[in-house]
């Protein structure tokens, strides 16, 4: 098989089962058999470099970005595998912050297409992308990789990785159809990325969940378990221009007055996990100036990202209740004279009333509901109805661009527009806003 273009390669990729658009039920939970077989046919590329494996209900993308920046500041060439992408699939696979180029993506997908012929069962789209990322990292000889879990941990395709460090940012309700209905079950699934001899970095602080995670990590043969608030943490976390000013501490020492270029107090907690992961990876304390350089250079789109100033336009991929709560708290970091308008769309497995409650409690009174471009999308009318019940002035829009345009009109030049509820929505809104909003350049975060 030979692809004539990267478009042909991506069309082949998209012809595979995609659990991101059609989430499997618990009875259809994927196994690692296909992924292990595929990795084996490719020569087990995940063994060619050391890695940091990152999971958690929320914050894993930001933590992965900051961990990547810290390892890079230490002089390493770092491969980063994340999901989902906001504009191009290339974004999921990056080296030193630069996405894989089209030619390399097409070539690695062609290699996987050839390997697929020998497989007993066809792999999923996510399994192929995971294999593509790991293969490319081995091919370009990265010094280390930061690998973000897709869903859960134990049965996620990325769990073929034998991470020297396993990071679990936090535990809350999400993907319960796959991971189980209880926080305890979710915790056990996520801590399943811990491997023998690794260091587990746990950002969760609920004592009952931490106890479970310590138990599972110990059973897996973890060399050490570091828990936020015990072995590392964030003791200072203040609003700063373009993000947060934080004071962090780890087993190696203290790191004061670090600028994190992401908005929201929760990013200080994510930064503490990233710093602990980097220190665990190197096995020593890091130079404070190097840490400051690394965190200051971190970038992450779609997480309280500022893409316009008049009105202030924010994009945040909060897609569960805990994420919405963090977003609602973070809105306090932004002061505007005008009205705050939320553009919200979400997937069918979400409870719109629970999702919108944090925004209503934060004083958001205007809502434009729309339907994200996903087979799992919840109708805009359902979201708008929940908004009305929460006391919001709610309306619906026929498309994401229409929703954004309406919100901009309602907010006026002195207001704030926040787009949230689904990364599918954020991706489409981001593309529209970056083409239409003229103001000061976007800020990182």
N, C-alpha and C positions, 0 to 999 in steps of 0.2 A: 504494500500500500504506500502510495506517495501522495501527499497533499500538495496541491498546486499553489496554495496560499494559506496564510494563517486563518483566513475566513473559512476555508474548507476544514481546517483542523478544528476550529471552534464549533463548526456545524456538526462534525463527528462527535465532539465532546458533548454537545447539547442533546444529542440523540440518545444519551444514556439516562437511566433513572436518576432523577434529581430530588433528593429528600429535602432540599432547601425550599423547593416550591410545593412539594407534596410530602409533608412530614409523616413518617411511618408511625403506626400505633405501637404500643408496647409489645404486642404479639408479633410485630414485624421487625423487631429490633435487629439492626444489622449486627453481624459478627465480624471478627477480625480475620476470618479465614480468607476471604477474597483479597484483603489488603496485604496480608502476609504472603499469599501466593504471588501477587503482583510484584511486591517488593523483592521477593526472591528471584523472580524472573529478570528483574532489573539489576540484580547483583547486590541487593540490600544496601542501597545508597545511604540510608539513615545511619549506617555504622561508620561512615567516612568522616564524620565530624562530631564534636561534642555539641550538646544542645541544652537549651532551657525550654521546658514544656510548660505551657500556661493554660489554665482553665479557671472557671469561676462563673457564677451566674451573671455578674456584671463586672465591667472594668477590665476584662482580660485583654481587649484590644488596646486600650490605653497603656496597660501594664506592659504588654508586649512591645509597644512602640518605645516606651521609656527604657525598657531593658535593652532593646536593640541600640538605642542611642548611647547608653552607658557602656556597653561592650565595644561599640565603635569608638568611643572616646578613649578607650584603653588601647586602641591601635589595632583592633581586630576587624577583619572583613566579615560582616555578619549577614547571613541569609535570614529572611523573615517570611514566614508563611502565616497568613491571616485570612479571615473571611468575615462577612462577604465582601465583595467589591462594590464600589459606588458608581464607577463609570465603565471600567474595562476589567476583564477577568485578569489581565496582566498584573493588576494591583496586588493580587493575593500573594504573588511570588516576587520577592525583591531582594536585591543585594546592595548592602550599604545604602538603603533607602530608595534605590532606583528600581522600578518595576522591570521585570523581565521584558526584553524587546520582542517584537513580533516574530522575528526569524527564529530566535531561540525557543520561543513558546511553541511555534509550529514544529520545530525539529524534535523537541522532547515529547510532544503529543504523538508525533509519528512513531517514535520509538515505542511508546506505550501501546499504540494501536497494533504494532507488530507483536508485542508481548501478549496482548489480549487474545490473539489467535490460539495461544497455548493454554489459556485458562479454562477451567472446568465450568466457571460461571462468569457471566459478564459483570464487570465492576460497575459501581455507581459513578456518577459525575464527580462527587466529592472525593471518592477514592482515587480517581484518575488525577484530579488536581493535586491531591496530597502527594501522590507518587511523582507527579511532574515537578513539584517544588523540591522534594527530596532529591530527585535525580539531578536536577539542574544545580542544586547546591553542591552536590558531589562533583559534578562536571567542572564547575568553575572554582572548585576548591576553596569554599568559604572556610574561615577559621572556626566559626561557630554558627549555630542556627538558633533562632527563637521561633518556636512553633506554637501557634495558638490552636487550641481545640475547637472543633466545630460545635458539637453538642455533647455535653456530659463529660466523659473521660474514659471510663473503662472500655467501652465498645466503640469509641470514636476512631475513625480511620487513622488519625495521627498517633494513636497509641502503639504503633509499631516503633515509635521513637523511644530510645533508651536514654531519657534525659538525665544528665548529671544533677540538674535542679528541676524540681517540680513545684510550680506555683499554683495555689488555689486562692483566688482573690477573695471570694465570699460565697455565701450560700443563701439563696432565696428561691421562691417558687418560680419555675419556668420549665417549659417542656415536660410537664408532669405526665403527659401521655406516654412519654418515652422513658423518663428517668424514675418515675414512681410518684405517688401522691404526697409523700412526706418529705420534710426537710432532711430527716435522718437518711432516707433512701437516696436523696439527691447528693448529700454529702458523701456517702459511701461510693456512689458512682464516680463523682468527680475526683476523689482522692485515689481512684484506681490508676491514675497516671504515675503514681510514685513507684519507682523501680528499686531493686536491691542496690544498696550503696549510695543512693542519691540523698540529697538534702531536700526536705519538704519545707516550703515556705507557705505558711497559712495566714491569709489575711482576715479570715473569719474570727469573731471574738465571742460568739455565743458559747458558753462553757460546755453545754451538752453536745453541741456539734463539734467543738474542738476536741472533746474527749473521744468521740467516735473517729474523728479524722486521725488523731494520734494513734489510736488502736490499729486502724487499718494500715497506716503508714509503717508502724512498727512491724505488723505482720508481713508487710511487703519487703521488709529488710532495709528500710531507710536508715542511713547512717546517722542522720540528725533530723529533728523536727523543730523548726523555728515558727513561733506563733506571734502575730502582731500583738503588741502590748506586753509581751514577755521577753522575747529575744530581739525584737526590733519594733519600731513604731514611728509615729509622727506626733511630736509634742507641740509644735507651733504651726499654725495653718491660717494665714491671713490673706486677705484680698490684696492683689498687686496689679500693676498695669499689665494687661495681657494675660493674666493668670493668677497664680498663687505664690506666696512667699512662705516656705515651709522650713521647719527644723526637724531633721530626721536623725534617728539613732539606730544602730545595728550592733551586733556582737563586736564589731571592730572599732566602734567609736561613734562620735557625734558629727553631724554635718549640718551646720547652721546657715540660715538665710539663703536657701537655695530657691531659685526662680523656676517654677514649673509652668511652662507656657500653655497650660490647659485651664479652663475655667471650671469652677465648682470645688467646694471643700472636699468632695470625695476623691478628687484627683491627688490631693495630698496623701491620702491613704493608699491610692494606687502607686504613687511615687515611692512610698515606703516599701511596698512589696517589690517593686522593680529594683530598688537599691539593695535590698536584702538578697534578691536573686543574683544580682551581679557580684556582690561580695561572696556569696556562697559559691558561685561559679569559679571565681579566682582563688578562693580559699584564704583571702587576706583582706585587710582593710584597704580601701581605695583612697587615693589622694583627693582631698576635698576640692581642689581646683579642677581636677579631671571630672569629678562628679558634677560640679556646677556647669562645666562645659557640656557634658553629656545631656543632662536634664534640660538645659537651656536650648539644646538643638532638637529636642524631640518634636515630632510632628504627627498629627492624627486628624484626618478629615472626618466630618460628620459627628463629632462629639463636642457639643457646645461650641461649634465652629462659627465664627463671625464672618459672614459673607457680604455684609452691607451695613451702612451706617446711617442712612437717612431715608427711611427709618432703619433702626438697628435690626438686623436680620440674623437670627441664630438657627443653626441646624443641630439637632441632637437625636441620635439613634435610639433613645430610650424606647424599649419595646416590651417592658414588663412593669409591674407595679413598683418594684424596688427602684428601677431605673427612673420612673416618673417621679418618685419621691426625691431622688437625688437631683433631678432636673429642677423640680419645684424649689428646692432649697437654693440651688445655684442661681435661679432668677433674681435672688436678692443681691447678687453681685453686680447687676446691671440697673442703673438708674436712668429712667427716661421720664420726660414730662408728659408724654402722650399715653395713649391706650396700648395695652398689651393684648395681642391677638394670637391665638394658637391655631395653627394649621395641623390637623390631626387625622391620621388614617392608621388602621391597625389590622391585624390578621384575625381570623375567625376564632382562634383559641383564646383570645384575650377577652376579659370582662371589661367592656367600655366604661361602666360606672366606676369600677375600682381604678382603672387607668386614669380617668379624668379627675377623680377626687383630689389628688395632690395639686393639680393645676388650679382647681377651683379654690382650694384652701389657700393657695398662694396669691389669690386675688385676680386670676385671669377670668375675665368676664365675657370675652368674645371668642367664638370658636367657628372656624370654617372646616367642616368635615369633608373628606374626600376618600376615594377608594384607591388604595395602592395598586400598582401593577403586579399583582400576584394572584395565582389561582386560589390562594388561601385568604384573600382579602375579605374583610368584613364590609358590608354595604355602608356607604356614607350615611344613609338615613338612620341606621342603627346607632352610629357614633353620635350623630347630631341629637338624636332623641335622648341619649344618656347625658349629653351636654346640657340640654334644656332642663332635664330633671335635676342637674347639679346647680342650676341657677345661672347658666351661661346664656348669652344671646347667641344662639347657634343657627347656622345655616349650612347648606350643602353646596358643593361645586361639582361640575360634571367631569373635571379633570384636575390633575395636580397643578398644572400651570394656571388654570382658572382659579383654583383655591388660593394660590400664592398671590395672584394679581388682586383678588378680592381683599385678602388680608392686608396687602400693602395700602390699598385705598382706605380701609377702615383705620389702620394705625396712623396714617399721616406721617409727615416727615419727622415728627417728634416722638413717634411711638416705637413699639417693639413687636416684631413678628418672630414667633418661635415655631419651627416646623419639627414635628416629633411623632412618635407612635410606632414607626416602622422604618427600618433601614431602606426598604424598597421605596417608601415615600420620600425619605431624605435624599436618596440618590437622584430621583427624578426632579425634586425641587431644587437640589443643588445645581444640577445642569441648567435649569431654567434661570435661577437667580444669578449665576455667574455670567450668563449671557445678557441679562437685562438690567441688573442693578449696577449703577455707577456711583462709586463713592470711594472712600479711602481703601487701600488694598486690604484684602482679608487678613485677619490675624490668625496665628496658629492657635489651635485649641478646640 
